[in-house]
Every structure is written in structure tokens, then in C-alpha cells.
Amino acid sequence: MTTAVSISGVSIGFGPVTVIDDLSLDVPASTTFGVVGESGSGKTTLLRAALGLQDVRRGEIRLMGERFGGSLAETRRRARVIQPIFQDPAAALSPRCRIGVLMDEVAKVLGEPRDALRQRLDEILRRLGLPRAILDKYPHQISGGQARRAAIARALLMRPRILAADEPTAGLDVSVQGELLNLLQELRRTEEITLLIITHNLAVVRLIADRVAVMQSGRIVEQGEANAVFARPQHAYTRELLNSWPATS
């Protein structure tokens, strides 16, 4: 099976503090893979490293078998392979621009004619259940659920091979959470992409992940098929997370 994300012996630190310690992890392509752990476990730092937003001290990260440098050209090339959905839509949607303007910026990155991009965008909006009128609005003029879907639309315009979602259901009503998770699963199947979910919410991982890795203090302490890990956890920390699940779901 092809590996979408390959993390080999990666260590990340801030000053004297080591946040990720000699971590290795393989995410199979075309799967939904969950990385779960408490706040402060290092999972978001790991995601930022995969996105090229965080330097690593040691080790390497490959996306679809490729390494990427830090130049502008390499950053744009990486953006065609992996796209994030951040916990806070404001991280992806500038509050100073109408959503349509933010979408048009993708055409500049891809070197694609604006009209062609808008045709693709119309289809994406339809699939995401967003009205075209949303393009004339600013992010603060739409709901949290719509903002999350708008961020997904912008990511999909890049035609990524990997979609990485950091706490995708945070701040959303329960009914909207279910709709969003179903949508992400549908996109994974129809677009044949890899879906990487970073979350502390075990309910999310249990619902949609094929495989899961459990992080504690910058290390992977357990990983495997999601059903097996939840049914027969081997590590004490995993059992602790599962025992506290009703309080964190």
C-alpha cells in the first residue's frame, strides 16, 4: 500500500524543550487516519511540521514519497499535495477579504484561469451544500459550520492528495459535527484522498478512522487498526484516555 505521510525519526523542539522525540509514523494512502492525544501531546506541532510550518531538528517527513524544501516554489509544490483544515477557520480565511477573493487566490497559486477555477468552485460549493452567494460575504458574516465548509472548499480547489484536519469538529454544534464528519468521509472516498484527523476527541476517531495513533508527550505510544485499539488497548495511556472518554467526547 502507498504511504501518504511518512515520518521518520522526527524530533522537534523549542529552545531547550523537546516537544516531539524521535517519532516515526506511516499514514497509508486513501485511508482515514486519526492521531489522538491530550492537549499538549504534540499532535498539532507534528501536523505543522508536515505542512512545512514548523522546522524539525532531526529526521525527515515525506508526503506521497517526496521531500519538500522551504523555498517559495517548494511551498507551493507542497500545497498541491497536502492541504490543512485548521481548527479556527480564521486561520485559513482572512477576515479582511470576501470569501470569493480568497478562492480566487488559489487560481494564482495554480496558474489556472479564474473562469476555469470558478467552474470547479461551483461544483465544490454544490457538493458542500454552500450557496454561491457565500462568495460575496466576509467570514464573520457566516456561521461557524459554513466557515469550516468554506475552508474545505478552498482546500479542495488545490486538488490535494492529502487533507489534514486539526480538531475539525471543535466549536460546532453536535448536529453540525456529524454532518461535517460524514462530508469528510464522502470526500475521502470520492476524491480518493488521504484524510488525516488530528484531535483529542476519541468519539471523532472512533466514528470515522480506519487506523489510529495515540500520542503522549511527543511520542507514539500505540497505533493500529482503530477498532482493535479501541477494543483492546495495549498501553496504559490509551486505556486512561478511553476510561475518560465520556468526559472528553
TITOR-240737 format. One record per residue (C-alpha): residue number from 1; residue in three letters; y, x, z. Coordinates in Angstrom, 1 decimal, decimal comma. Example, Ala and Ser with C-alpha at 12.3 -4.5 7.8 and 13.67 -1.06 7.14 Angstrom:
<sites>
(1; ALA; (-4,5; 12,3; 7,8))
(2; SER; (-1,1; 13,7; 7,1))
</sites>
This chain:
<sites>
(1; MET; (0,0; 0,0; 0,0))
(2; THR; (3,5; 1,3; -0,9))
(3; THR; (5,7; 2,3; 2,1))
(4; ALA; (9,2; 0,8; 2,1))
(5; VAL; (10,6; 2,7; 5,0))
(6; SER; (9,1; 6,0; 6,2))
(7; ILE; (10,5; 7,5; 9,4))
(8; SER; (9,0; 10,9; 10,2))
(9; GLY; (9,7; 12,8; 13,4))
(10; VAL; (13,3; 11,5; 13,7))
(11; SER; (15,4; 12,4; 16,7))
(12; ILE; (18,9; 11,1; 17,2))
(13; GLY; (21,4; 11,9; 20,0))
(14; PHE; (25,0; 11,5; 21,1))
(15; GLY; (26,1; 14,7; 22,8))
(16; PRO; (23,5; 15,8; 25,3))
(17; VAL; (21,9; 12,3; 25,4))
(18; THR; (18,8; 11,8; 23,2))
(19; VAL; (18,6; 8,2; 22,0))
(20; ILE; (15,7; 8,5; 19,6))
(21; ASP; (13,0; 11,0; 20,4))
(22; ASP; (10,6; 12,3; 17,7))
(23; LEU; (9,9; 8,9; 16,3))
(24; SER; (7,7; 8,2; 13,3))
(25; LEU; (7,1; 4,8; 11,8))
(26; ASP; (6,0; 3,4; 8,4))
(27; VAL; (7,0; -0,1; 7,2))
(28; PRO; (4,7; -1,4; 4,4))
(29; ALA; (6,5; -2,8; 1,4))
(30; SER; (6,6; -6,5; 0,7))
(31; THR; (6,0; -7,4; 4,4))
(32; THR; (8,0; -8,8; 7,3))
(33; PHE; (8,1; -6,0; 9,9))
(34; GLY; (9,6; -6,5; 13,4))
(35; VAL; (11,0; -3,8; 15,6))
(36; VAL; (11,3; -5,3; 19,1))
(37; GLY; (12,6; -3,9; 22,4))
(38; GLU; (15,2; -4,5; 25,1))
(39; SER; (18,9; -3,8; 24,6))
(40; GLY; (19,4; 0,0; 24,8))
(41; SER; (15,9; 0,8; 23,5))
(42; GLY; (17,4; 2,5; 20,4))
(43; LYS; (16,3; 0,0; 17,7))
(44; THR; (19,8; -0,7; 16,3))
(45; THR; (20,5; 3,1; 16,3))
(46; LEU; (17,3; 3,5; 14,3))
(47; LEU; (18,4; 0,9; 11,8))
(48; ARG; (21,8; 2,5; 11,4))
(49; ALA; (20,1; 5,8; 10,6))
(50; ALA; (18,0; 4,0; 7,9))
(51; LEU; (21,3; 2,7; 6,5))
(52; GLY; (22,9; 6,1; 6,4))
(53; LEU; (25,4; 5,1; 9,1))
(54; GLN; (24,0; 7,4; 11,7))
(55; ASP; (23,2; 11,1; 11,4))
(56; VAL; (19,8; 12,4; 12,6))
(57; ARG; (19,2; 15,6; 14,5))
(58; ARG; (15,7; 16,2; 13,2))
(59; GLY; (13,2; 14,5; 10,9))
(60; GLU; (13,7; 12,5; 7,8))
(61; ILE; (13,9; 8,9; 6,6))
(62; ARG; (12,7; 7,8; 3,2))
(63; LEU; (13,3; 4,5; 1,5))
(64; MET; (10,8; 3,5; -1,2))
(65; GLY; (9,8; 7,1; -1,2))
(66; GLU; (13,3; 8,5; -1,7))
(67; ARG; (15,6; 10,6; 0,5))
(68; PHE; (19,3; 9,9; 0,3))
(69; GLY; (22,2; 12,2; 1,0))
(70; GLY; (25,6; 11,5; 2,4))
(71; SER; (27,8; 11,6; -0,7))
(72; LEU; (29,6; 8,5; -2,1))
(73; ALA; (27,2; 8,5; -5,1))
(74; GLU; (24,2; 8,7; -2,8))
(75; THR; (25,6; 6,0; -0,5))
(76; ARG; (25,9; 3,6; -3,5))
(77; ARG; (22,4; 4,5; -4,6))
(78; ARG; (21,0; 3,8; -1,2))
(79; ALA; (22,9; 0,4; -1,2))
(80; ARG; (20,8; -0,7; -4,1))
(81; VAL; (17,6; 0,0; -2,1))
(82; ILE; (18,5; -1,3; 1,3))
(83; GLN; (21,0; -3,9; 2,5))
(84; PRO; (21,8; -4,9; 6,0))
(85; ILE; (22,4; -8,3; 7,6))
(86; PHE; (24,4; -7,4; 10,7))
(87; GLN; (24,3; -9,4; 14,0))
(88; ASP; (28,0; -10,1; 13,6))
(89; PRO; (28,9; -11,4; 10,1))
(90; ALA; (32,4; -9,9; 10,6))
(91; ALA; (30,7; -6,5; 10,2))
(92; ALA; (29,9; -7,5; 6,6))
(93; LEU; (32,6; -10,0; 5,8))
(94; SER; (36,2; -8,7; 6,1))
(95; PRO; (38,4; -11,3; 7,9))
(96; ARG; (41,3; -10,4; 5,6))
(97; CYS; (39,6; -11,4; 2,3))
(98; ARG; (38,4; -14,6; 0,9))
(99; ILE; (34,6; -14,7; 0,5))
(100; GLY; (34,8; -14,8; -3,3))
(101; VAL; (36,8; -11,5; -3,3))
(102; LEU; (34,1; -9,9; -1,1))
(103; MET; (31,4; -11,0; -3,5))
(104; ASP; (33,4; -9,6; -6,5))
(105; GLU; (33,4; -6,1; -4,8))
(106; VAL; (29,7; -6,0; -5,5))
(107; ALA; (30,4; -6,0; -9,2))
(108; LYS; (32,5; -2,8; -8,8))
(109; VAL; (29,7; -1,1; -6,9))
(110; LEU; (27,0; -2,1; -9,5))
(111; GLY; (29,3; -1,6; -12,5))
(112; GLU; (28,5; -5,1; -13,5))
(113; PRO; (30,8; -7,5; -15,3))
(114; ARG; (32,4; -10,0; -12,9))
(115; ASP; (31,3; -13,0; -15,0))
(116; ALA; (27,7; -11,9; -15,0))
(117; LEU; (27,8; -11,4; -11,3))
(118; ARG; (29,3; -14,8; -10,7))
(119; GLN; (26,5; -16,4; -12,7))
(120; ARG; (23,9; -14,7; -10,4))
(121; LEU; (26,0; -15,6; -7,4))
(122; ASP; (26,0; -19,3; -8,3))
(123; GLU; (22,2; -19,3; -8,3))
(124; ILE; (22,1; -17,4; -5,0))
(125; LEU; (24,5; -19,8; -3,3))
(126; ARG; (22,4; -22,7; -4,5))
(127; ARG; (19,2; -21,2; -3,0))
(128; LEU; (21,0; -20,5; 0,2))
(129; GLY; (22,4; -24,1; 0,4))
(130; LEU; (26,0; -23,0; 0,3))
(131; PRO; (28,7; -24,9; -1,7))
(132; ARG; (30,6; -22,9; -4,3))
(133; ALA; (33,8; -23,9; -2,5))
(134; ILE; (33,0; -21,5; 0,2))
(135; LEU; (34,2; -18,7; -2,1))
(136; ASP; (37,8; -19,8; -1,6))
(137; LYS; (37,5; -19,7; 2,2))
(138; TYR; (38,1; -16,9; 4,7))
(139; PRO; (35,2; -16,0; 7,1))
(140; HIS; (36,9; -17,6; 10,0))
(141; GLN; (37,1; -20,9; 8,2))
(142; ILE; (33,3; -21,4; 8,0))
(143; SER; (30,6; -21,9; 10,6))
(144; GLY; (28,5; -19,1; 12,1))
(145; GLY; (25,5; -20,2; 10,1))
(146; GLN; (27,4; -20,3; 6,9))
(147; ALA; (28,9; -16,9; 7,6))
(148; ARG; (25,3; -15,5; 8,1))
(149; ARG; (24,2; -17,0; 4,8))
(150; ALA; (27,3; -15,7; 3,0))
(151; ALA; (26,4; -12,2; 4,3))
(152; ILE; (22,9; -12,7; 3,0))
(153; ALA; (24,3; -13,8; -0,4))
(154; ARG; (26,4; -10,7; -0,6))
(155; ALA; (23,4; -8,5; 0,3))
(156; LEU; (21,1; -10,2; -2,3))
(157; LEU; (23,7; -9,6; -5,0))
(158; MET; (22,9; -5,9; -4,7))
(159; ARG; (19,3; -6,6; -5,7))
(160; PRO; (17,9; -4,6; -2,8))
(161; ARG; (14,3; -3,7; -2,3))
(162; ILE; (14,7; -3,9; 1,5))
(163; LEU; (16,6; -6,4; 3,6))
(164; ALA; (17,3; -5,3; 7,2))
(165; ALA; (18,4; -7,9; 9,7))
(166; ASP; (19,8; -6,9; 13,1))
(167; GLU; (19,3; -9,8; 15,5))
(168; PRO; (19,5; -12,4; 12,7))
(169; THR; (19,4; -15,4; 14,9))
(170; ALA; (21,9; -14,3; 17,6))
(171; GLY; (24,7; -16,8; 18,4))
(172; LEU; (23,2; -19,6; 16,3))
(173; ASP; (22,0; -23,0; 17,4))
(174; VAL; (18,3; -23,4; 17,7))
(175; SER; (18,0; -25,7; 14,6))
(176; VAL; (20,0; -23,2; 12,5))
(177; GLN; (17,9; -20,3; 13,8))
(178; GLY; (14,8; -22,0; 12,4))
(179; GLU; (16,4; -22,7; 9,0))
(180; LEU; (17,6; -19,1; 8,7))
(181; LEU; (14,2; -17,6; 9,5))
(182; ASN; (12,5; -19,9; 7,0))
(183; LEU; (15,1; -18,9; 4,5))
(184; LEU; (14,5; -15,2; 5,1))
(185; GLN; (10,7; -15,6; 4,7))
(186; GLU; (11,2; -17,5; 1,5))
(187; LEU; (13,4; -14,8; 0,1))
(188; ARG; (10,9; -12,1; 1,0))
(189; ARG; (8,2; -13,9; -0,9))
(190; THR; (10,2; -15,0; -4,0))
(191; GLU; (12,3; -11,8; -4,3))
(192; GLU; (9,3; -9,5; -3,4))
(193; ILE; (11,4; -7,6; -0,9))
(194; THR; (10,6; -6,0; 2,4))
(195; LEU; (12,1; -7,8; 5,4))
(196; LEU; (12,8; -5,6; 8,4))
(197; ILE; (13,8; -7,5; 11,5))
(198; ILE; (15,4; -5,7; 14,5))
(199; THR; (15,5; -7,9; 17,6))
(200; HIS; (14,9; -8,3; 21,3))
(201; ASN; (13,8; -11,9; 20,7))
(202; LEU; (10,0; -12,0; 20,8))
(203; ALA; (10,0; -15,6; 19,5))
(204; VAL; (11,5; -14,4; 16,2))
(205; VAL; (9,0; -11,7; 15,7))
(206; ARG; (6,1; -13,9; 16,8))
(207; LEU; (7,1; -16,5; 14,3))
(208; ILE; (7,6; -14,5; 11,1))
(209; ALA; (6,5; -10,9; 11,4))
(210; ASP; (3,3; -9,5; 9,7))
(211; ARG; (3,5; -6,3; 11,8))
(212; VAL; (5,5; -5,3; 14,8))
(213; ALA; (6,5; -2,1; 16,5))
(214; VAL; (7,6; -2,1; 20,2))
(215; MET; (10,4; 0,3; 21,2))
(216; GLN; (11,1; 1,6; 24,7))
(217; SER; (13,7; 4,3; 25,4))
(218; GLY; (13,8; 5,7; 21,9))
(219; ARG; (10,0; 5,8; 21,3))
(220; ILE; (7,5; 3,5; 19,7))
(221; VAL; (5,0; 2,6; 22,4))
(222; GLU; (2,9; 0,2; 20,5))
(223; GLN; (2,5; -1,1; 16,9))
(224; GLY; (0,1; -3,0; 14,8))
(225; GLU; (-0,6; -6,5; 13,3))
(226; ALA; (1,8; -8,9; 15,1))
(227; ASN; (-0,9; -11,4; 16,0))
(228; ALA; (-3,1; -8,6; 17,6))
(229; VAL; (-0,2; -7,1; 19,5))
(230; PHE; (0,9; -10,4; 21,0))
(231; ALA; (-2,7; -11,5; 21,8))
(232; ARG; (-4,0; -8,2; 23,1))
(233; PRO; (-1,1; -5,9; 24,1))
(234; GLN; (-2,2; -2,4; 25,0))
(235; HIS; (0,9; -0,9; 26,5))
(236; ALA; (2,3; -1,9; 29,9))
(237; TYR; (5,8; -2,2; 28,5))
(238; THR; (4,6; -4,6; 25,8))
(239; ARG; (2,8; -6,7; 28,5))
(240; GLU; (6,0; -6,7; 30,5))
(241; LEU; (8,1; -7,9; 27,5))
(242; LEU; (5,5; -10,7; 26,9))
(243; ASN; (5,5; -11,8; 30,5))
(244; SER; (9,3; -12,1; 30,5))
(245; TRP; (9,3; -13,8; 27,1))
(246; PRO; (10,4; -17,3; 28,2))
(247; ALA; (13,5; -15,8; 29,8))
(248; THR; (14,4; -13,8; 26,6))
(249; SER; (13,5; -16,3; 23,9))
</sites>
